[in-house]
Amino acid sequence: MSTDTTPRPAARRLLAGRAPAPAGHRHALHATTSVISVLLLLAATGAVLHEPLLIPPLAASAALVHSTPQLPLAQPRSLIGGHLLSALGGYLVLACFGSSTWAAALAGGLALGTMMITRTPHSPAAATAVIVVLQSPAPLRFLTLLLTATLLLVSAGTITGLPKHAPRYPVYWW
């Protein structure tokens, strides 16, 4: 039996990794105020339309757009397409299996697979599929609200990316 406790090469590389450099104060303030502004608008819309559970996945989407605008997950294709495809998949699972935590878990997993196949990866959108299965919202109303909200997030990211000190968004549209 070996008593060698030296990390293997792969483990050594993993342990040697470093956290990303801290965001500059200006970028952090800009991203924070941008996300707060857009989320307050979305929260107000969700409250008026009685769809408050849509806010969590959109908050995660807003965080991606404003903190890491260069990532593929934050681009309009992934943000809009990921949420809409995930919602549609959620409705398909809901129609086939009804509303349950098991069906919601299935919808979240299928949403991930769908996004990977369609090249629209956006991890917060998996939660949208889960919400559809658990809440059974009226499809036309929910999809319209979701499309409007994702377009608002893209617009907010585009506008806040205009100043010279801000990171450019989007890197690509489609």
Chimera marker file (.cmm) of the C-alpha trace (Angstrom):
<marker_set name="trace">
<marker id="1" x="0.000" y="0.000" z="0.000" r="1" g="1" b="0" radius="0.5"/>
<marker id="2" x="1.407" y="3.355" z="-1.025" r="1" g="1" b="0" radius="0.5"/>
<marker id="3" x="1.653" y="6.211" z="1.463" r="1" g="1" b="0" radius="0.5"/>
<marker id="4" x="2.574" y="8.789" z="-1.179" r="1" g="1" b="0" radius="0.5"/>
<marker id="5" x="0.399" y="11.881" z="-0.617" r="1" g="1" b="0" radius="0.5"/>
<marker id="6" x="1.794" y="13.875" z="-3.531" r="1" g="1" b="0" radius="0.5"/>
<marker id="7" x="-1.097" y="15.153" z="-5.686" r="1" g="1" b="0" radius="0.5"/>
<marker id="8" x="-1.346" y="13.607" z="-9.121" r="1" g="1" b="0" radius="0.5"/>
<marker id="9" x="-0.715" y="15.894" z="-12.125" r="1" g="1" b="0" radius="0.5"/>
<marker id="10" x="-4.423" y="16.521" z="-12.797" r="1" g="1" b="0" radius="0.5"/>
<marker id="11" x="-5.109" y="17.260" z="-9.139" r="1" g="1" b="0" radius="0.5"/>
<marker id="12" x="-2.065" y="19.519" z="-9.009" r="1" g="1" b="0" radius="0.5"/>
<marker id="13" x="-3.421" y="21.564" z="-11.919" r="1" g="1" b="0" radius="0.5"/>
<marker id="14" x="-6.819" y="21.816" z="-10.240" r="1" g="1" b="0" radius="0.5"/>
<marker id="15" x="-5.314" y="22.933" z="-6.951" r="1" g="1" b="0" radius="0.5"/>
<marker id="16" x="-3.017" y="25.418" z="-8.681" r="1" g="1" b="0" radius="0.5"/>
<marker id="17" x="-5.931" y="27.223" z="-10.343" r="1" g="1" b="0" radius="0.5"/>
<marker id="18" x="-6.655" y="30.754" z="-9.343" r="1" g="1" b="0" radius="0.5"/>
<marker id="19" x="-9.817" y="32.701" z="-8.845" r="1" g="1" b="0" radius="0.5"/>
<marker id="20" x="-10.448" y="35.367" z="-11.472" r="1" g="1" b="0" radius="0.5"/>
<marker id="21" x="-9.057" y="38.830" z="-10.899" r="1" g="1" b="0" radius="0.5"/>
<marker id="22" x="-11.395" y="41.062" z="-8.922" r="1" g="1" b="0" radius="0.5"/>
<marker id="23" x="-13.682" y="43.335" z="-10.891" r="1" g="1" b="0" radius="0.5"/>
<marker id="24" x="-12.708" y="46.957" z="-10.833" r="1" g="1" b="0" radius="0.5"/>
<marker id="25" x="-14.777" y="49.178" z="-8.549" r="1" g="1" b="0" radius="0.5"/>
<marker id="26" x="-16.154" y="51.123" z="-11.499" r="1" g="1" b="0" radius="0.5"/>
<marker id="27" x="-17.256" y="47.968" z="-13.327" r="1" g="1" b="0" radius="0.5"/>
<marker id="28" x="-18.784" y="46.479" z="-10.157" r="1" g="1" b="0" radius="0.5"/>
<marker id="29" x="-20.731" y="49.666" z="-9.429" r="1" g="1" b="0" radius="0.5"/>
<marker id="30" x="-21.877" y="49.952" z="-13.045" r="1" g="1" b="0" radius="0.5"/>
<marker id="31" x="-23.011" y="46.295" z="-13.177" r="1" g="1" b="0" radius="0.5"/>
<marker id="32" x="-24.720" y="46.481" z="-9.793" r="1" g="1" b="0" radius="0.5"/>
<marker id="33" x="-26.706" y="49.624" z="-10.538" r="1" g="1" b="0" radius="0.5"/>
<marker id="34" x="-27.650" y="48.321" z="-13.985" r="1" g="1" b="0" radius="0.5"/>
<marker id="35" x="-28.908" y="45.006" z="-12.617" r="1" g="1" b="0" radius="0.5"/>
<marker id="36" x="-30.827" y="46.675" z="-9.796" r="1" g="1" b="0" radius="0.5"/>
<marker id="37" x="-32.529" y="49.024" z="-12.263" r="1" g="1" b="0" radius="0.5"/>
<marker id="38" x="-33.606" y="46.331" z="-14.698" r="1" g="1" b="0" radius="0.5"/>
<marker id="39" x="-34.687" y="43.930" z="-11.923" r="1" g="1" b="0" radius="0.5"/>
<marker id="40" x="-36.820" y="46.586" z="-10.239" r="1" g="1" b="0" radius="0.5"/>
<marker id="41" x="-38.571" y="47.111" z="-13.567" r="1" g="1" b="0" radius="0.5"/>
<marker id="42" x="-39.039" y="43.351" z="-14.033" r="1" g="1" b="0" radius="0.5"/>
<marker id="43" x="-40.225" y="42.923" z="-10.431" r="1" g="1" b="0" radius="0.5"/>
<marker id="44" x="-42.801" y="45.672" z="-10.905" r="1" g="1" b="0" radius="0.5"/>
<marker id="45" x="-43.984" y="44.039" z="-14.118" r="1" g="1" b="0" radius="0.5"/>
<marker id="46" x="-44.125" y="40.618" z="-12.444" r="1" g="1" b="0" radius="0.5"/>
<marker id="47" x="-46.117" y="42.048" z="-9.520" r="1" g="1" b="0" radius="0.5"/>
<marker id="48" x="-48.623" y="43.762" z="-11.808" r="1" g="1" b="0" radius="0.5"/>
<marker id="49" x="-49.050" y="40.631" z="-13.936" r="1" g="1" b="0" radius="0.5"/>
<marker id="50" x="-48.955" y="38.244" z="-10.945" r="1" g="1" b="0" radius="0.5"/>
<marker id="51" x="-45.914" y="36.329" z="-12.257" r="1" g="1" b="0" radius="0.5"/>
<marker id="52" x="-43.335" y="36.940" z="-9.499" r="1" g="1" b="0" radius="0.5"/>
<marker id="53" x="-41.634" y="33.551" z="-9.923" r="1" g="1" b="0" radius="0.5"/>
<marker id="54" x="-40.277" y="34.605" z="-13.293" r="1" g="1" b="0" radius="0.5"/>
<marker id="55" x="-37.905" y="36.979" z="-11.498" r="1" g="1" b="0" radius="0.5"/>
<marker id="56" x="-35.297" y="34.444" z="-10.197" r="1" g="1" b="0" radius="0.5"/>
<marker id="57" x="-34.138" y="33.111" z="-13.585" r="1" g="1" b="0" radius="0.5"/>
<marker id="58" x="-34.231" y="36.624" z="-15.039" r="1" g="1" b="0" radius="0.5"/>
<marker id="59" x="-32.147" y="37.912" z="-12.119" r="1" g="1" b="0" radius="0.5"/>
<marker id="60" x="-29.527" y="35.283" z="-12.939" r="1" g="1" b="0" radius="0.5"/>
<marker id="61" x="-29.714" y="36.284" z="-16.611" r="1" g="1" b="0" radius="0.5"/>
<marker id="62" x="-29.263" y="39.950" z="-15.732" r="1" g="1" b="0" radius="0.5"/>
<marker id="63" x="-26.256" y="39.074" z="-13.588" r="1" g="1" b="0" radius="0.5"/>
<marker id="64" x="-24.647" y="37.266" z="-16.537" r="1" g="1" b="0" radius="0.5"/>
<marker id="65" x="-25.339" y="40.111" z="-18.970" r="1" g="1" b="0" radius="0.5"/>
<marker id="66" x="-23.982" y="42.816" z="-16.689" r="1" g="1" b="0" radius="0.5"/>
<marker id="67" x="-21.112" y="41.057" z="-14.938" r="1" g="1" b="0" radius="0.5"/>
<marker id="68" x="-19.759" y="38.863" z="-17.753" r="1" g="1" b="0" radius="0.5"/>
<marker id="69" x="-21.109" y="40.391" z="-20.970" r="1" g="1" b="0" radius="0.5"/>
<marker id="70" x="-18.476" y="38.667" z="-23.120" r="1" g="1" b="0" radius="0.5"/>
<marker id="71" x="-19.535" y="35.100" z="-22.232" r="1" g="1" b="0" radius="0.5"/>
<marker id="72" x="-21.532" y="33.068" z="-24.772" r="1" g="1" b="0" radius="0.5"/>
<marker id="73" x="-24.137" y="32.418" z="-22.036" r="1" g="1" b="0" radius="0.5"/>
<marker id="74" x="-24.870" y="36.152" z="-21.890" r="1" g="1" b="0" radius="0.5"/>
<marker id="75" x="-25.351" y="36.780" z="-25.618" r="1" g="1" b="0" radius="0.5"/>
<marker id="76" x="-28.824" y="37.592" z="-27.000" r="1" g="1" b="0" radius="0.5"/>
<marker id="77" x="-29.085" y="34.321" z="-28.939" r="1" g="1" b="0" radius="0.5"/>
<marker id="78" x="-28.548" y="32.307" z="-25.768" r="1" g="1" b="0" radius="0.5"/>
<marker id="79" x="-30.520" y="34.542" z="-23.425" r="1" g="1" b="0" radius="0.5"/>
<marker id="80" x="-33.657" y="34.880" z="-25.555" r="1" g="1" b="0" radius="0.5"/>
<marker id="81" x="-33.478" y="31.504" z="-27.273" r="1" g="1" b="0" radius="0.5"/>
<marker id="82" x="-32.567" y="29.638" z="-24.093" r="1" g="1" b="0" radius="0.5"/>
<marker id="83" x="-35.467" y="31.046" z="-22.096" r="1" g="1" b="0" radius="0.5"/>
<marker id="84" x="-38.049" y="30.582" z="-24.858" r="1" g="1" b="0" radius="0.5"/>
<marker id="85" x="-36.946" y="27.049" z="-25.769" r="1" g="1" b="0" radius="0.5"/>
<marker id="86" x="-36.849" y="26.081" z="-22.091" r="1" g="1" b="0" radius="0.5"/>
<marker id="87" x="-40.337" y="27.456" z="-21.505" r="1" g="1" b="0" radius="0.5"/>
<marker id="88" x="-41.668" y="25.569" z="-24.535" r="1" g="1" b="0" radius="0.5"/>
<marker id="89" x="-40.002" y="22.401" z="-23.281" r="1" g="1" b="0" radius="0.5"/>
<marker id="90" x="-41.550" y="23.013" z="-19.868" r="1" g="1" b="0" radius="0.5"/>
<marker id="91" x="-44.982" y="23.230" z="-21.458" r="1" g="1" b="0" radius="0.5"/>
<marker id="92" x="-44.340" y="19.980" z="-23.354" r="1" g="1" b="0" radius="0.5"/>
<marker id="93" x="-43.337" y="18.178" z="-20.142" r="1" g="1" b="0" radius="0.5"/>
<marker id="94" x="-46.332" y="19.719" z="-18.351" r="1" g="1" b="0" radius="0.5"/>
<marker id="95" x="-48.683" y="18.423" z="-21.079" r="1" g="1" b="0" radius="0.5"/>
<marker id="96" x="-47.188" y="14.921" z="-20.970" r="1" g="1" b="0" radius="0.5"/>
<marker id="97" x="-46.576" y="14.435" z="-17.250" r="1" g="1" b="0" radius="0.5"/>
<marker id="98" x="-48.512" y="17.109" z="-15.380" r="1" g="1" b="0" radius="0.5"/>
<marker id="99" x="-47.248" y="19.359" z="-12.636" r="1" g="1" b="0" radius="0.5"/>
<marker id="100" x="-44.978" y="17.669" z="-10.094" r="1" g="1" b="0" radius="0.5"/>
<marker id="101" x="-41.490" y="18.083" z="-8.728" r="1" g="1" b="0" radius="0.5"/>
<marker id="102" x="-40.440" y="14.998" z="-10.736" r="1" g="1" b="0" radius="0.5"/>
<marker id="103" x="-41.747" y="16.517" z="-13.959" r="1" g="1" b="0" radius="0.5"/>
<marker id="104" x="-40.096" y="19.838" z="-13.080" r="1" g="1" b="0" radius="0.5"/>
<marker id="105" x="-36.745" y="18.090" z="-12.637" r="1" g="1" b="0" radius="0.5"/>
<marker id="106" x="-37.220" y="16.368" z="-15.994" r="1" g="1" b="0" radius="0.5"/>
<marker id="107" x="-38.087" y="19.703" z="-17.640" r="1" g="1" b="0" radius="0.5"/>
<marker id="108" x="-34.967" y="21.371" z="-16.215" r="1" g="1" b="0" radius="0.5"/>
<marker id="109" x="-32.733" y="18.579" z="-17.504" r="1" g="1" b="0" radius="0.5"/>
<marker id="110" x="-34.382" y="18.491" z="-20.920" r="1" g="1" b="0" radius="0.5"/>
<marker id="111" x="-34.049" y="22.267" z="-21.131" r="1" g="1" b="0" radius="0.5"/>
<marker id="112" x="-30.291" y="21.952" z="-20.681" r="1" g="1" b="0" radius="0.5"/>
<marker id="113" x="-30.063" y="19.323" z="-23.425" r="1" g="1" b="0" radius="0.5"/>
<marker id="114" x="-32.216" y="21.382" z="-25.781" r="1" g="1" b="0" radius="0.5"/>
<marker id="115" x="-30.085" y="24.478" z="-25.237" r="1" g="1" b="0" radius="0.5"/>
<marker id="116" x="-26.903" y="22.512" z="-25.884" r="1" g="1" b="0" radius="0.5"/>
<marker id="117" x="-28.242" y="21.028" z="-29.125" r="1" g="1" b="0" radius="0.5"/>
<marker id="118" x="-29.590" y="24.365" z="-30.399" r="1" g="1" b="0" radius="0.5"/>
<marker id="119" x="-26.432" y="26.297" z="-29.428" r="1" g="1" b="0" radius="0.5"/>
<marker id="120" x="-28.386" y="28.550" z="-27.069" r="1" g="1" b="0" radius="0.5"/>
<marker id="121" x="-26.708" y="27.752" z="-23.730" r="1" g="1" b="0" radius="0.5"/>
<marker id="122" x="-28.105" y="29.873" z="-20.925" r="1" g="1" b="0" radius="0.5"/>
<marker id="123" x="-28.111" y="28.070" z="-17.572" r="1" g="1" b="0" radius="0.5"/>
<marker id="124" x="-30.668" y="30.362" z="-15.858" r="1" g="1" b="0" radius="0.5"/>
<marker id="125" x="-33.196" y="29.301" z="-18.503" r="1" g="1" b="0" radius="0.5"/>
<marker id="126" x="-33.366" y="25.781" z="-17.058" r="1" g="1" b="0" radius="0.5"/>
<marker id="127" x="-35.168" y="27.375" z="-14.108" r="1" g="1" b="0" radius="0.5"/>
<marker id="128" x="-37.739" y="28.797" z="-16.530" r="1" g="1" b="0" radius="0.5"/>
<marker id="129" x="-38.688" y="25.260" z="-17.583" r="1" g="1" b="0" radius="0.5"/>
<marker id="130" x="-39.013" y="24.286" z="-13.923" r="1" g="1" b="0" radius="0.5"/>
<marker id="131" x="-41.252" y="27.298" z="-13.217" r="1" g="1" b="0" radius="0.5"/>
<marker id="132" x="-43.526" y="26.405" z="-16.134" r="1" g="1" b="0" radius="0.5"/>
<marker id="133" x="-44.037" y="22.867" z="-14.836" r="1" g="1" b="0" radius="0.5"/>
<marker id="134" x="-44.538" y="23.865" z="-11.203" r="1" g="1" b="0" radius="0.5"/>
<marker id="135" x="-46.752" y="26.912" z="-11.790" r="1" g="1" b="0" radius="0.5"/>
<marker id="136" x="-48.643" y="25.968" z="-15.003" r="1" g="1" b="0" radius="0.5"/>
<marker id="137" x="-48.955" y="29.586" z="-16.187" r="1" g="1" b="0" radius="0.5"/>
<marker id="138" x="-51.203" y="30.481" z="-19.130" r="1" g="1" b="0" radius="0.5"/>
<marker id="139" x="-48.914" y="29.851" z="-22.138" r="1" g="1" b="0" radius="0.5"/>
<marker id="140" x="-49.639" y="32.891" z="-24.307" r="1" g="1" b="0" radius="0.5"/>
<marker id="141" x="-49.437" y="35.329" z="-21.411" r="1" g="1" b="0" radius="0.5"/>
<marker id="142" x="-46.317" y="33.729" z="-19.933" r="1" g="1" b="0" radius="0.5"/>
<marker id="143" x="-44.446" y="33.436" z="-23.239" r="1" g="1" b="0" radius="0.5"/>
<marker id="144" x="-45.294" y="37.044" z="-24.129" r="1" g="1" b="0" radius="0.5"/>
<marker id="145" x="-44.053" y="38.231" z="-20.740" r="1" g="1" b="0" radius="0.5"/>
<marker id="146" x="-40.926" y="36.088" z="-21.039" r="1" g="1" b="0" radius="0.5"/>
<marker id="147" x="-40.109" y="37.383" z="-24.525" r="1" g="1" b="0" radius="0.5"/>
<marker id="148" x="-40.660" y="40.974" z="-23.407" r="1" g="1" b="0" radius="0.5"/>
<marker id="149" x="-38.493" y="40.468" z="-20.326" r="1" g="1" b="0" radius="0.5"/>
<marker id="150" x="-35.619" y="38.876" z="-22.259" r="1" g="1" b="0" radius="0.5"/>
<marker id="151" x="-35.743" y="41.657" z="-24.854" r="1" g="1" b="0" radius="0.5"/>
<marker id="152" x="-35.646" y="44.171" z="-22.002" r="1" g="1" b="0" radius="0.5"/>
<marker id="153" x="-32.577" y="42.449" z="-20.530" r="1" g="1" b="0" radius="0.5"/>
<marker id="154" x="-30.797" y="42.538" z="-23.895" r="1" g="1" b="0" radius="0.5"/>
<marker id="155" x="-31.771" y="46.192" z="-24.391" r="1" g="1" b="0" radius="0.5"/>
<marker id="156" x="-30.574" y="47.131" z="-20.908" r="1" g="1" b="0" radius="0.5"/>
<marker id="157" x="-27.293" y="45.315" z="-21.501" r="1" g="1" b="0" radius="0.5"/>
<marker id="158" x="-26.841" y="47.061" z="-24.836" r="1" g="1" b="0" radius="0.5"/>
<marker id="159" x="-27.568" y="50.509" z="-23.382" r="1" g="1" b="0" radius="0.5"/>
<marker id="160" x="-25.358" y="50.065" z="-20.326" r="1" g="1" b="0" radius="0.5"/>
<marker id="161" x="-22.587" y="48.778" z="-22.591" r="1" g="1" b="0" radius="0.5"/>
<marker id="162" x="-22.482" y="52.038" z="-24.552" r="1" g="1" b="0" radius="0.5"/>
<marker id="163" x="-20.243" y="54.169" z="-22.288" r="1" g="1" b="0" radius="0.5"/>
<marker id="164" x="-16.536" y="53.853" z="-23.044" r="1" g="1" b="0" radius="0.5"/>
<marker id="165" x="-15.728" y="52.603" z="-19.527" r="1" g="1" b="0" radius="0.5"/>
<marker id="166" x="-18.310" y="49.796" z="-19.746" r="1" g="1" b="0" radius="0.5"/>
<marker id="167" x="-17.680" y="46.359" z="-21.248" r="1" g="1" b="0" radius="0.5"/>
<marker id="168" x="-19.165" y="45.996" z="-24.735" r="1" g="1" b="0" radius="0.5"/>
<marker id="169" x="-22.446" y="44.082" z="-25.003" r="1" g="1" b="0" radius="0.5"/>
<marker id="170" x="-23.405" y="42.114" z="-26.960" r="1" g="1" b="0" radius="0.5"/>
<marker id="171" x="-20.316" y="40.520" z="-28.461" r="1" g="1" b="0" radius="0.5"/>
<marker id="172" x="-22.552" y="38.985" z="-31.143" r="1" g="1" b="0" radius="0.5"/>
<marker id="173" x="-26.279" y="38.993" z="-31.775" r="1" g="1" b="0" radius="0.5"/>
<marker id="174" x="-27.114" y="35.688" z="-33.334" r="1" g="1" b="0" radius="0.5"/>
<link id1="1" id2="2" r="1" g="1" b="0" radius="0.2"/>
<link id1="2" id2="3" r="1" g="1" b="0" radius="0.2"/>
<link id1="3" id2="4" r="1" g="1" b="0" radius="0.2"/>
<link id1="4" id2="5" r="1" g="1" b="0" radius="0.2"/>
<link id1="5" id2="6" r="1" g="1" b="0" radius="0.2"/>
<link id1="6" id2="7" r="1" g="1" b="0" radius="0.2"/>
<link id1="7" id2="8" r="1" g="1" b="0" radius="0.2"/>
<link id1="8" id2="9" r="1" g="1" b="0" radius="0.2"/>
<link id1="9" id2="10" r="1" g="1" b="0" radius="0.2"/>
<link id1="10" id2="11" r="1" g="1" b="0" radius="0.2"/>
<link id1="11" id2="12" r="1" g="1" b="0" radius="0.2"/>
<link id1="12" id2="13" r="1" g="1" b="0" radius="0.2"/>
<link id1="13" id2="14" r="1" g="1" b="0" radius="0.2"/>
<link id1="14" id2="15" r="1" g="1" b="0" radius="0.2"/>
<link id1="15" id2="16" r="1" g="1" b="0" radius="0.2"/>
<link id1="16" id2="17" r="1" g="1" b="0" radius="0.2"/>
<link id1="17" id2="18" r="1" g="1" b="0" radius="0.2"/>
<link id1="18" id2="19" r="1" g="1" b="0" radius="0.2"/>
<link id1="19" id2="20" r="1" g="1" b="0" radius="0.2"/>
<link id1="20" id2="21" r="1" g="1" b="0" radius="0.2"/>
<link id1="21" id2="22" r="1" g="1" b="0" radius="0.2"/>
<link id1="22" id2="23" r="1" g="1" b="0" radius="0.2"/>
<link id1="23" id2="24" r="1" g="1" b="0" radius="0.2"/>
<link id1="24" id2="25" r="1" g="1" b="0" radius="0.2"/>
<link id1="25" id2="26" r="1" g="1" b="0" radius="0.2"/>
<link id1="26" id2="27" r="1" g="1" b="0" radius="0.2"/>
<link id1="27" id2="28" r="1" g="1" b="0" radius="0.2"/>
<link id1="28" id2="29" r="1" g="1" b="0" radius="0.2"/>
<link id1="29" id2="30" r="1" g="1" b="0" radius="0.2"/>
<link id1="30" id2="31" r="1" g="1" b="0" radius="0.2"/>
<link id1="31" id2="32" r="1" g="1" b="0" radius="0.2"/>
<link id1="32" id2="33" r="1" g="1" b="0" radius="0.2"/>
<link id1="33" id2="34" r="1" g="1" b="0" radius="0.2"/>
<link id1="34" id2="35" r="1" g="1" b="0" radius="0.2"/>
<link id1="35" id2="36" r="1" g="1" b="0" radius="0.2"/>
<link id1="36" id2="37" r="1" g="1" b="0" radius="0.2"/>
<link id1="37" id2="38" r="1" g="1" b="0" radius="0.2"/>
<link id1="38" id2="39" r="1" g="1" b="0" radius="0.2"/>
<link id1="39" id2="40" r="1" g="1" b="0" radius="0.2"/>
<link id1="40" id2="41" r="1" g="1" b="0" radius="0.2"/>
<link id1="41" id2="42" r="1" g="1" b="0" radius="0.2"/>
<link id1="42" id2="43" r="1" g="1" b="0" radius="0.2"/>
<link id1="43" id2="44" r="1" g="1" b="0" radius="0.2"/>
<link id1="44" id2="45" r="1" g="1" b="0" radius="0.2"/>
<link id1="45" id2="46" r="1" g="1" b="0" radius="0.2"/>
<link id1="46" id2="47" r="1" g="1" b="0" radius="0.2"/>
<link id1="47" id2="48" r="1" g="1" b="0" radius="0.2"/>
<link id1="48" id2="49" r="1" g="1" b="0" radius="0.2"/>
<link id1="49" id2="50" r="1" g="1" b="0" radius="0.2"/>
<link id1="50" id2="51" r="1" g="1" b="0" radius="0.2"/>
<link id1="51" id2="52" r="1" g="1" b="0" radius="0.2"/>
<link id1="52" id2="53" r="1" g="1" b="0" radius="0.2"/>
<link id1="53" id2="54" r="1" g="1" b="0" radius="0.2"/>
<link id1="54" id2="55" r="1" g="1" b="0" radius="0.2"/>
<link id1="55" id2="56" r="1" g="1" b="0" radius="0.2"/>
<link id1="56" id2="57" r="1" g="1" b="0" radius="0.2"/>
<link id1="57" id2="58" r="1" g="1" b="0" radius="0.2"/>
<link id1="58" id2="59" r="1" g="1" b="0" radius="0.2"/>
<link id1="59" id2="60" r="1" g="1" b="0" radius="0.2"/>
<link id1="60" id2="61" r="1" g="1" b="0" radius="0.2"/>
<link id1="61" id2="62" r="1" g="1" b="0" radius="0.2"/>
<link id1="62" id2="63" r="1" g="1" b="0" radius="0.2"/>
<link id1="63" id2="64" r="1" g="1" b="0" radius="0.2"/>
<link id1="64" id2="65" r="1" g="1" b="0" radius="0.2"/>
<link id1="65" id2="66" r="1" g="1" b="0" radius="0.2"/>
<link id1="66" id2="67" r="1" g="1" b="0" radius="0.2"/>
<link id1="67" id2="68" r="1" g="1" b="0" radius="0.2"/>
<link id1="68" id2="69" r="1" g="1" b="0" radius="0.2"/>
<link id1="69" id2="70" r="1" g="1" b="0" radius="0.2"/>
<link id1="70" id2="71" r="1" g="1" b="0" radius="0.2"/>
<link id1="71" id2="72" r="1" g="1" b="0" radius="0.2"/>
<link id1="72" id2="73" r="1" g="1" b="0" radius="0.2"/>
<link id1="73" id2="74" r="1" g="1" b="0" radius="0.2"/>
<link id1="74" id2="75" r="1" g="1" b="0" radius="0.2"/>
<link id1="75" id2="76" r="1" g="1" b="0" radius="0.2"/>
<link id1="76" id2="77" r="1" g="1" b="0" radius="0.2"/>
<link id1="77" id2="78" r="1" g="1" b="0" radius="0.2"/>
<link id1="78" id2="79" r="1" g="1" b="0" radius="0.2"/>
<link id1="79" id2="80" r="1" g="1" b="0" radius="0.2"/>
<link id1="80" id2="81" r="1" g="1" b="0" radius="0.2"/>
<link id1="81" id2="82" r="1" g="1" b="0" radius="0.2"/>
<link id1="82" id2="83" r="1" g="1" b="0" radius="0.2"/>
<link id1="83" id2="84" r="1" g="1" b="0" radius="0.2"/>
<link id1="84" id2="85" r="1" g="1" b="0" radius="0.2"/>
<link id1="85" id2="86" r="1" g="1" b="0" radius="0.2"/>
<link id1="86" id2="87" r="1" g="1" b="0" radius="0.2"/>
<link id1="87" id2="88" r="1" g="1" b="0" radius="0.2"/>
<link id1="88" id2="89" r="1" g="1" b="0" radius="0.2"/>
<link id1="89" id2="90" r="1" g="1" b="0" radius="0.2"/>
<link id1="90" id2="91" r="1" g="1" b="0" radius="0.2"/>
<link id1="91" id2="92" r="1" g="1" b="0" radius="0.2"/>
<link id1="92" id2="93" r="1" g="1" b="0" radius="0.2"/>
<link id1="93" id2="94" r="1" g="1" b="0" radius="0.2"/>
<link id1="94" id2="95" r="1" g="1" b="0" radius="0.2"/>
<link id1="95" id2="96" r="1" g="1" b="0" radius="0.2"/>
<link id1="96" id2="97" r="1" g="1" b="0" radius="0.2"/>
<link id1="97" id2="98" r="1" g="1" b="0" radius="0.2"/>
<link id1="98" id2="99" r="1" g="1" b="0" radius="0.2"/>
<link id1="99" id2="100" r="1" g="1" b="0" radius="0.2"/>
<link id1="100" id2="101" r="1" g="1" b="0" radius="0.2"/>
<link id1="101" id2="102" r="1" g="1" b="0" radius="0.2"/>
<link id1="102" id2="103" r="1" g="1" b="0" radius="0.2"/>
<link id1="103" id2="104" r="1" g="1" b="0" radius="0.2"/>
<link id1="104" id2="105" r="1" g="1" b="0" radius="0.2"/>
<link id1="105" id2="106" r="1" g="1" b="0" radius="0.2"/>
<link id1="106" id2="107" r="1" g="1" b="0" radius="0.2"/>
<link id1="107" id2="108" r="1" g="1" b="0" radius="0.2"/>
<link id1="108" id2="109" r="1" g="1" b="0" radius="0.2"/>
<link id1="109" id2="110" r="1" g="1" b="0" radius="0.2"/>
<link id1="110" id2="111" r="1" g="1" b="0" radius="0.2"/>
<link id1="111" id2="112" r="1" g="1" b="0" radius="0.2"/>
<link id1="112" id2="113" r="1" g="1" b="0" radius="0.2"/>
<link id1="113" id2="114" r="1" g="1" b="0" radius="0.2"/>
<link id1="114" id2="115" r="1" g="1" b="0" radius="0.2"/>
<link id1="115" id2="116" r="1" g="1" b="0" radius="0.2"/>
<link id1="116" id2="117" r="1" g="1" b="0" radius="0.2"/>
<link id1="117" id2="118" r="1" g="1" b="0" radius="0.2"/>
<link id1="118" id2="119" r="1" g="1" b="0" radius="0.2"/>
<link id1="119" id2="120" r="1" g="1" b="0" radius="0.2"/>
<link id1="120" id2="121" r="1" g="1" b="0" radius="0.2"/>
<link id1="121" id2="122" r="1" g="1" b="0" radius="0.2"/>
<link id1="122" id2="123" r="1" g="1" b="0" radius="0.2"/>
<link id1="123" id2="124" r="1" g="1" b="0" radius="0.2"/>
<link id1="124" id2="125" r="1" g="1" b="0" radius="0.2"/>
<link id1="125" id2="126" r="1" g="1" b="0" radius="0.2"/>
<link id1="126" id2="127" r="1" g="1" b="0" radius="0.2"/>
<link id1="127" id2="128" r="1" g="1" b="0" radius="0.2"/>
<link id1="128" id2="129" r="1" g="1" b="0" radius="0.2"/>
<link id1="129" id2="130" r="1" g="1" b="0" radius="0.2"/>
<link id1="130" id2="131" r="1" g="1" b="0" radius="0.2"/>
<link id1="131" id2="132" r="1" g="1" b="0" radius="0.2"/>
<link id1="132" id2="133" r="1" g="1" b="0" radius="0.2"/>
<link id1="133" id2="134" r="1" g="1" b="0" radius="0.2"/>
<link id1="134" id2="135" r="1" g="1" b="0" radius="0.2"/>
<link id1="135" id2="136" r="1" g="1" b="0" radius="0.2"/>
<link id1="136" id2="137" r="1" g="1" b="0" radius="0.2"/>
<link id1="137" id2="138" r="1" g="1" b="0" radius="0.2"/>
<link id1="138" id2="139" r="1" g="1" b="0" radius="0.2"/>
<link id1="139" id2="140" r="1" g="1" b="0" radius="0.2"/>
<link id1="140" id2="141" r="1" g="1" b="0" radius="0.2"/>
<link id1="141" id2="142" r="1" g="1" b="0" radius="0.2"/>
<link id1="142" id2="143" r="1" g="1" b="0" radius="0.2"/>
<link id1="143" id2="144" r="1" g="1" b="0" radius="0.2"/>
<link id1="144" id2="145" r="1" g="1" b="0" radius="0.2"/>
<link id1="145" id2="146" r="1" g="1" b="0" radius="0.2"/>
<link id1="146" id2="147" r="1" g="1" b="0" radius="0.2"/>
<link id1="147" id2="148" r="1" g="1" b="0" radius="0.2"/>
<link id1="148" id2="149" r="1" g="1" b="0" radius="0.2"/>
<link id1="149" id2="150" r="1" g="1" b="0" radius="0.2"/>
<link id1="150" id2="151" r="1" g="1" b="0" radius="0.2"/>
<link id1="151" id2="152" r="1" g="1" b="0" radius="0.2"/>
<link id1="152" id2="153" r="1" g="1" b="0" radius="0.2"/>
<link id1="153" id2="154" r="1" g="1" b="0" radius="0.2"/>
<link id1="154" id2="155" r="1" g="1" b="0" radius="0.2"/>
<link id1="155" id2="156" r="1" g="1" b="0" radius="0.2"/>
<link id1="156" id2="157" r="1" g="1" b="0" radius="0.2"/>
<link id1="157" id2="158" r="1" g="1" b="0" radius="0.2"/>
<link id1="158" id2="159" r="1" g="1" b="0" radius="0.2"/>
<link id1="159" id2="160" r="1" g="1" b="0" radius="0.2"/>
<link id1="160" id2="161" r="1" g="1" b="0" radius="0.2"/>
<link id1="161" id2="162" r="1" g="1" b="0" radius="0.2"/>
<link id1="162" id2="163" r="1" g="1" b="0" radius="0.2"/>
<link id1="163" id2="164" r="1" g="1" b="0" radius="0.2"/>
<link id1="164" id2="165" r="1" g="1" b="0" radius="0.2"/>
<link id1="165" id2="166" r="1" g="1" b="0" radius="0.2"/>
<link id1="166" id2="167" r="1" g="1" b="0" radius="0.2"/>
<link id1="167" id2="168" r="1" g="1" b="0" radius="0.2"/>
<link id1="168" id2="169" r="1" g="1" b="0" radius="0.2"/>
<link id1="169" id2="170" r="1" g="1" b="0" radius="0.2"/>
<link id1="170" id2="171" r="1" g="1" b="0" radius="0.2"/>
<link id1="171" id2="172" r="1" g="1" b="0" radius="0.2"/>
<link id1="172" id2="173" r="1" g="1" b="0" radius="0.2"/>
<link id1="173" id2="174" r="1" g="1" b="0" radius="0.2"/>
</marker_set>
